[in-house]
Amino acid sequence: MYRSHTCGELRIENVGTTVTLSGWLQKSRDLGGMTFIDLRDRYGITQLVFNMEVNAELCNRARKLGREFVIQVEGVVTERSSKNKNMTTGEVEITVDVLKVLNKSKTPPFTIEDETDGGEDIRMKYRYLDLRRRPVMKNLHLRHRMSIESRKYLDEIGFFEIETPYLIKSTPEGARDFVVPSRMNEGQFYALPQSPQTFKQLLMVSGYDKYYQIVKCFRDEDLRADRQPEFTQIDCEMSFVEQEDILNTFEGLIKHLFDKVKNVQFDEQFPRMSYDEAMRRYGSDKPDIRFDMEFVDMNTVTQHKDFNVFNSSEAVIGIVAPGANTYTRKQIDAVIKWVKRPQVGALGMVYCRCNEDGSFKSSVDKFYTQEDLAQWAAHTGAKSGDLILLLSGGLDSTRKQMNELRLHMASELGLMDVNVFKPLWVLDFPLLEWDEDSKRYHAMHHPFTSPKPEDLSLIDDNPGAVRANAYDLAINGVEVGGGSIRIHDRELQSRMFDLLGFTTEEAEAQFGFLLNAFEYGAPPHGGLAFGFDRLCSLFGGSDSIRDFIAFPKNNSGRDVMIDAPAPIDNEQLKELSLKLEINTKE
């Protein structure tokens, strides 16, 4: 056998036992008469001892071993004279009697340790080496536990795990599809699913009233820290349910995961907030409620003075940065420069210091008296030592900009504690949003989302006012999941397609299978999908989902390890009846 124990298993009670271990050489220390080697596997590290006086030949062989050599040793567990309290095996070591090299290793391109000297590009190129590092193993172990506990919870309440196809039909669901040519059907293409949306609805029609799947989804969209071209969802659907049933069921799943994986308990129901309220108070449909800094409408206390910037604005919005009166002028200038970045888009920022002596100092003192500024403080609830920050402009754009500023200031002031978790359900989203470019409505979530029954009368004359029977769950400002009660009636679904600009023929060609299914006794149903990668990164305290995916893509959607995507040869193109026309930039 290659090993009797793992490298993380041995303890003081094993002293005197003869054991066999196998693993990778983490590091070696040559002290002349003694050589020490740290042997590593997935479970931990064990120190090996080679003594020149006991076995010079064996000790000399050990000195020649390099980092990441795969070795097997046999020896006796002994108590360490110098114990390492930072290692689970730190009270013992192995006095080696037999050493066998199972495989040699080239010198790794970066050190395989917790704090490595390798940048992200080199680590992604040699991802199979990066995966040996303890922090990466810890992340994948967390992902494993999240998967297991999700399945346990859903199984206990009667959900079926059912697989749906990866090769499907291309349908307009928001993002671009990845397409796959079909050799057997010349000139035709499959698409990789952006989600199993229509299939899980068909499963409800089929009578499987509790479905889930931990499933890969694919979207050809621009990438960032919380996006990958292929990602994983906990995809769920239920029949004979209303919104309250969905929220309670899947709030239970999140509470279960926090309890079992993080040992964090939530005794109260998660708070709920309408979309309109979230936008008014935070300028975001996924607000971070770990800290305050709520928006304050400042129009009534800032306008009708001589400051034309505010007078000409649809909205003047303020926030209070607690304790930030200590900011120097240089720091405030840096914040103003930050909000002017194209990514934020503000034209400027006004500030007001609330001094300890009760006076105020503003960047617009020329236009506002001390009494005016005192009114600002009273209106916002600012106290001595606080800093009031104001942005102005169009309502929607100013809310968006202030949301960015709010998060930026919270980060600078240390208000985003990664060990504090604040979930929030956001409800009653608009069903539709108007697109100026195409001059038509688009579904805010997807075309199968049901309108609120009480808003149905508005759907023809005022569709922009119709609210969706939809809900998102945000935790610490991260949208971790969302869903809706679905349309289950063919007539209403056809009306929705009309609103979205589909002709009858287009709707039939794209979704005829679903419309037909609704004519065979489709039950009321609804569901939700959690972003599994996002949940893992949230639980792991990271901003990037890449840290919790074994083989992620970079920001260009490339796997630099296997060098994909890559060209295919002419024979394959010919088999697929494809001819490439490459656009070259001048």
N, C-alpha and C positions, 0 to 999 in steps of 0.2 A: 504494500500500500504506500501511497505517496505521503500520507500524513495520518497521524493518530489524533492530532489536535489542531485547531486553528491558531493563528498567531495572536488572537485576542482572547484566548480561552484560559490560559494557565494562571493560577493564583498560588498564594503561599501554601495552601493545603496540598498542592501537587509536588512539593519538594520531595526529592528522592525517587520520583517516577522517571522511568526511561520513556522518552517520547520521540516521535518523528514529526518534523515540521517541513512544510514546503512553502515557498513564496518568492518574493522579489527582494533583492538587496537594496534597502533604502539608503543606508550610508554605512561607511566603514571608518573606524578609528584605530590607527596603528600606534600603540604606546610602547613599542620596543619589544618587551618581553610578553606583552599581551596584545591581542587584536580583538576588537569588539565590532560586531556587525548588528545592525538593526534589520530584522527580517520582517517584511510586510506582506499581508494579504488583505482581503476585503474586511476582515474582522478586527484587525489591529496590528500591533507591532510587538515583537518579542526580541529581547537582546540575546545575542549569541556570544559565547566567550571561547577564544582559542588561546591556549597557554603554550608559549615556546618551550618552557621547561618540561611540560607534560608530553607534548607531541610537536616537535619542531617542524617535521615535514607537513603536518596538517596545518599548522599556523602559517607556514610559508605559502601554502596553497591558498589559504584564506586571504592573505595580503594581496594576491594577484587578481582577486575578483573585482569587477567593476560595478558601478551603479546599474540597477535593473537587471542584473544577472538573475536567472531563475535557478534556485538551488534547493536541494533537499538535505536536511541534516538529521542526525540521530544523536541524542545525548541525554544527560540527566538534568532534571530541574533542580536548581540550587537557589538558595536565598541570596539576594544581592546585598553586598556590603554597603553600597551607596544606592539607596532606593530613590525611585523617581515617582513622586506623587502625582505627576501629570499624566502618567500612563496607567491604564487599567492593569497591565502586566508588570508594573514598575517595581514590584517587590521580589521578582524572580528573574532568573536568566537561565540559559541552557549552556552547560559545559559540553561542548561538541566532541563526539568521538568519531563520527562518520560524516563526511562531506561529499556530496555528489552535485556536479553542475548539470542541470537539466537543459539549460539553454543559455548561450551567451547573449549579450546585448551591446549594440553600438552605444556610444555616449549619447544620452537623450539631448534633444535640442533645447530643453529647458529643465530646470530642477523640478522633480516630481515631489513637491512638498506643499504643505498648506499655503504658505506664502511663496509663490513661485516667482521666478524672474522672467517668465514668458508672457509676452503681450497676447492680446486676444487673437490676432491674426495667426500667429505661430501655433498657439494652442488649438485653434480650430483646424489648422492643417494637419496637426498630429493629435486629433481628438481622442484617438484610442489610447494615447499616453495621458492626456489631460484627465480622462475618465478614471485613471488610477489614483488621482489626488483625493485626499480625504474630504475636502469640502464638496467636491462634485459627487462623490459617493453618498455623502450625507443628503444632498439635494435629491438624488434619485431614490434613496431610501424613503425620504419623505413622500415623494411622488407615489411610490409603491404603496405606502400606508394609506395615503389619500384614496387611492383606487380601491384597495381592499375594504376600507371602512365605508366608502360610498356603496359598494356592492352589498355589504352586510346590511346596511340600513334599508336599502331599497328592497332587498330580498325579504327582509323581515316584515315589510308592509305589503307584500304581495305583488311586486313588480316582476315582469318577465324581461330578461335581457334578450333582445332579438336583433340580429344583424340585418343591415340594409345594404343595397348594392353600392359599389364605388364607381362602376361604369354606368352612367345614367344619361339622360337627355339634357342638353343645355337649355336652361330657363332663366329669364331675367329676374334675379333676386337681389340686385344691388351692386355687388362687386363683379369683376370679370371672372369668367370661368377659365379653368385649365381644361384644354380640350385634348382628346386622344383620338387619333385617326383609326378607323376600322379597316383592316385589310380585307375582311370577308364582305364588307358592304362598301364598295368602291365609292369614294367621294362623300362618305358620311362620317360623322364624328360622335364619339361619346364625350361627355363632360364629367369631370370629377366633382362630387357634390360639395356645394358651399355649406350645406347642412342636410340632414335627412328629412327636411320639413314635410314634403308631400308624402313620403313613405310612412312617416309616423302617423300622419292623418289617415292614410289608407289602412294602417293597422287598427286604428280606432273604428273605422267602418267595418273592419273584419271581426270586431268583437274582443280584441285584446286590450282590455280597458286600462291596463297599467303597464306601459312599455318604458324601458330605458336602454341606453347603449352608451358605453364610453367609446367614442368614435372619432376617427380622423375626419377632418373637414379641410377644404381647400379653397383658397381665394387668391386670385392674382391681383394683389393690391400693393401699394407702396408700403414699405416696412418701417417699423420703429421698434422700441424696446419691448412693447407688449403685443407685437404682431409677428407672425411667421406665415409663410405661404401654405404650410400644412400645420394644423393645430388640432387640439383635442377638445371635445365637448363631453360633458355629462348630459346627454340628450334625453328628455323625458316627455311623456304625454299621458294624459288620463282622460277617460270618458265619464260622462254624467257628473260633471263638476262645474262649479262656478269659480270665480276669481278667488274667493276666500279659501276654498278647498286647496287650490294650487299654492297659495301663499303659505298656508299652515303646513302643508306637506313638505315643502322644500325649505322652508325656514327650519323645520325639524332636521332635515339633512345637514344644513350648515351648522346648526347647534351640535349635532352628533359629531361632525368632523372636528369642530373646535374642542369638544370635550375629549375625544379619543386621541387626537393627534397633538393638540396644543395644551391640553389640560386647562382649558379656559371654558368657563360655564356662563351661559346667559340665562338668567331666571325670568326675565321679562320678555314680552313680545317685542320684536324689532319695531322701532318707530316707522311711521309711514308719512309720506308727504306727496302732495300732488306735484305734477310736472310744473304747473304754473307757479306754485309756491316755491319750489326749488329754484326756478329761474329768477324769481323776484328776490329771494333771500341770498342766493349764492351765485347766480349766473351760470349754473351748471346743472345738467340732469343727472349728475353723479357726484353730489357734493361731499366733501370731506368734512364731517361734523365732529372730528376730534377736538376742534378748537372753534372759537366764536368768530369774530370778524365778519359778522353778517352785514350785508349791504344795507345802507340807509339812503332813502330817497332825499336828496339835498336840494331839490328844485325850490322849495318854498323858502329856504333860508339863504340861498345863494343868488337867486335871480332878482331882477328888478333893481339891481345896483348899477354901477358904471362899468362892470366887468363884462364886456361883450362876448367873451368866449363862453361864459355860462349862460348869458341871456339868450344866445342864439342856439343853444343846445336843447335837443329833445329831452335828454336825461342828464342830470348831474348826480353821480352816485359816490358815496363815501364809505370808507371802512375805518375802523379804529385799530391801529397796531399797538397792542398793549406794551407799555414800558419802552417804546421805541423813541421816546423823546431824547434819549442819549445818542441817537444817531448824529454823527457829525455832518457838516455840510457836504463833505466829500462822499460820505455814504449815501446821503439823500440824492446827490447828483448821479451816483451810480444807479440808484433805483430809477430815476427819471430816464437815464440812458437805456436801462433795461426795458421799460415799458414802451420806448420808442422803436425797439427792434421790430423788423418786419413780422416776426412770428407773433408779436403781441399787437402792434399796429396803432398804439395810442399816439396822439400828436404832442402830448405833454402831460404833466401831473402837477396838481396843486397840493401843498401840504400845510399843516398847521400844527405847531408845537403847543402842547399844554404844559406850561411851566409849573414848577413846584410852588412858586409864589402866587399862583392864580392868574398870571398874565398869559398872553398868547403871542406867538410869533409865527407869521404866515408868509408864504411866498407872494401873497397878493395883499399885503398890508396897505398898499396904495389905494385899494378899492374898498377895504372893509375895516371898520373900527374895532376896537377891543370889545365893544358891546355886541357887534355882529359875530365876532369869533366866539364869544362866550355863548351865543345862541347856537353856533355850530356844535360846540361841546355839549350843550344841554340836549340838543336834538339827537346826537349820536351816542350819548351816554359816556363820552370820553372823560377820563379823570386826569389829575395831575400826573405827569410823567408819560402820558400817552402821546401818540402821533396820529393825527387825522390825515388820511390820504384821499384825494378826490380825482375822479376822471369824469369826462363829459363827452357828449356826442350823441349819435343815434342810440336809441334804447338797446337794440339787440347787440350792436357792436360794443357799446360801453359795458354792458353786462359781461360779454365775453372777455374783454380786456381786464375788467376788474376781477373776474374769476382768476385769471392768470396772475394778477398782482397779489391777490389774496393768498394764493398758494405759495408764491415766491416769498412773501413776507413771513408766512408761517414757517417755511423752511429756514429762512435766515434767523428767525427768533427761536428756533428749536421747539416748535409746537407740534411737530409730527412724530410722536412717540411710536416707534415700530412695534412696541409691546402692548399698545392699546388698540383695540379693535372696535370700531363703531359702525355697525351695519345700518342700512337705511333702505326701505322699500320706496321707490318712486313710482307713482301710479298716475293714471289718467293722462297719458301722452296724447298729443294730437294724432289723429288717425292719418292725416295727410300733410305733406309740406309742399309749398309751391316752389317750382324751379323756374327762375327767370330765363335761363338759357333756352330750355325746351318749351317754355310757356305752357306747362301743364303740371298737374299734381303728381307727386310720387308718394308711395307708401312709406311712412316714417319707419316702420319695422319691416313688414313684408305684406304682399297682397292678400294674405289669408287671415289677417288680423280682424277680429270682429269689432264693429263700432259699439259704443255704449248704447244699450237699447233705448235709453231716454233721449239720445241724440239722433236717432234714425230719421226723425222728421226734418232734420237739417241737411240731409245728405245730398239732396238735389239742388237746393237754393243757396246753401251756405256750407259747402263741404269742408272749408278750412276750419270751421268751428266745431266739427265733429271730433269727439274724444274717442280714443281707442280703448278697448278692454285689454289694456297692456300694462306690463309691470316690469321694472328692472330692480335688481338688488345691487346696491353699491356698498362697498366696505372700504373705508379710509380713502374715499375718492376714486376708487377703482370699480368700474362696472364688472362684476364677476358673473352676472347672469341676467337673463331676461326672457320674457315670453309673453303669451297672450292667450285669451280665449279665442278660439278659431271660428271662422264662419263654417257652418255645416249645412247651409241651405244653398241649393244651386242658384236660385233666383237672386239672392243677396250677393253671392260670389260673382255672378255675372254683372250685377250693378257695379261692384267694386272694380272689375276689369274695365268697364265703361269709363268710370271716373279716372282711371289711370291711363286712358288713351288707347286701350286695346280695341281693335275692331272685333266683331263677333268671330270672324275667321281666324284672326290671330289668337284670340283666347282659346278657341277650339283646338287650334294646332298645338299651342303650347301646353294647355292644361285640360284638354278634353277628357283625359283619363280620370282626373279628379272630379270634374263637373259631372261626369257620368256616374262615378261612385256615389256622389251625393244623392242620386236618384234611387239608391237601394238601401234606404233606411240608415242614413248617417246619424250617429248620436251626437248630442252636444259634447264638445271636447275642448281641451286646452292643454297647454304644456309650457315647458320652460327648458332652456339649455344653459348650463353653467360653463364658462370658459375654464376648463380643467387646468390648463397651463397657468392662467392668471391666478386661480385659487392656490396652486402650488407656490407660485412666487410670492403671493401675499403671506401665506403661512411661513414661508422661508425667509421673509424679511428682505426680499430683493425687488428691484424695479424692473428687472429683465426676465422674461419668460425663458430666454435661451439657457439660463443657468439651470433650468429644470427639465430640459429636453436632451436626450442622450446624444443625438446627432442633429444639431440645429443648423439652419441656414444663416448666412450673414445678411447685412442690410441690403445687399443687392440680390438676395434670393438665391445665392450660390452655396453649394456645399464644396468648400475649398479642399476638403480632404479627398473626396473622390472626383473632384473637378466636374461637378454637374451644376447646371445643364451643359450638355456637350453636343456637338454635331453628330448626325448619324450618316452612315455611308450611302452612296448613290443606290446600291442594291435595295436597301431598306426603303429609301424614298420611292423607288420604282414599284416595289411591292405594294406600297401604300397609295400609289397613284398620286404622288405629291411632287410638285416642282417648286423650288424655293426661289423667291425674288428678294434679295437682300437689299435693304435701304442703307446706303452709305452716306454718312454726313460729310458735307463738303468742308 
